[in-house]
Amino acid sequence: MTIQKKYDGILFDLDGTLLNTLGIYTHIMNELLKKNNFPTHTSKKYRKFIGNGAQNFIAQCLPQNHRKEETIMQIGKEFHLNYQNNYTTHSEVYTGILELLETLQSTGKPIALLSNKSHELTCKCAEHFFPTIKFKQIIGQSDSYKKPDPKGALAIANTLKLPLDKLVLVGDTEVDIVTAQNADIDSIAVTWGFRDEEELKIVAPKYILSETNQLKNYLL
Ligand SMILES: O=C(O)COP(=O)(O)O
C-alpha cells in the first residue's frame, strides 16, 4: 500500500502493539479461575478478550451465569493486584519495537501511549519495558479516559500541540481504530497483536501492517 503522508506525532496503543502481554493475562486469569472453580481458557481465547479494559476482559473470562457485577469487581480486584505484583513477567516487547521507538525519539518525533490498561499499570509497564523512551504523555484507563472515547487521544494532541491531521494512532484492536476515528486522526492497524486482519478490516483503518519492521516506512 502506498503511504500518502508522514506524521509529526504518534500515539501508540500498548498491549498487543508494543508489548505482548498475552502470557501474563493467561497466567493470572487461569490461576484466578482455578481458585474459584471456574473453567480456564487457552491463550488463543484470551487473545480475543483483551483490548477493551480490565472489567470487560474479566466479564468475558467468567462463565455466562457468573457475570454479576459483584463477581466481576471481586475478581477484577484480585486480577489487578496480581498484575501489579507480576507485571514484569510473562510479557515481552515485540521484536524491533524498542529500536523503532529509540529511532523515533532520536529524530525528535513525539510519541505517546494511549492504553485501556489501568493508568497505574500502563505507567509501570512503560517504565519497565521501555526505560530509554520518554513518552511525551502516557494515558491509561481511568474514570476520565477509556478508549474508544476520543478524549485521551485529544488530550495527547493538545499536549503535543499538533493538528489532528498530523497525528496517527497505531493499535491492534478495533477499539484502537474506532478511537482514532472518533478523534478524527489516522490509524494504523497491526496484526501481530490480538486481532487478525479480517477482524480489523471491518473497522476500516487507514493502513494494516503485519510486521513490526514495516512501521518505520510509515512513521519515520
Ligand atoms: O487492558 C486492555 O484492554 C488492553 O490495553 P491496550 O489498550 O493497551 O491494548
The ligand as a MOL file (V3000), in Angstrom:
LIG
                    3D

  0  0  0     0  0            999 V3000
M  V30 BEGIN CTAB
M  V30 COUNTS 9 8 0 0 0
M  V30 BEGIN ATOM
M  V30 1 O -6.2800 -3.8330 29.0620 0
M  V30 2 C -6.6030 -3.7070 27.8650 0
M  V30 3 O -7.7690 -3.6420 27.4810 0
M  V30 4 C -5.5290 -3.6480 26.8370 0
M  V30 5 O -4.8720 -2.4350 26.8120 0
M  V30 6 P -4.4150 -1.7080 25.4540 0
M  V30 7 O -5.3910 -0.6070 25.2380 0
M  V30 8 O -3.0150 -1.2460 25.7320 0
M  V30 9 O -4.4580 -2.7290 24.3360 0
M  V30 END ATOM
M  V30 BEGIN BOND
M  V30 1 2 1 2
M  V30 2 1 2 3
M  V30 3 1 2 4
M  V30 4 1 4 5
M  V30 5 1 5 6
M  V30 6 2 6 7
M  V30 7 1 6 8
M  V30 8 1 6 9
M  V30 END BOND
M  V30 END CTAB
M  END
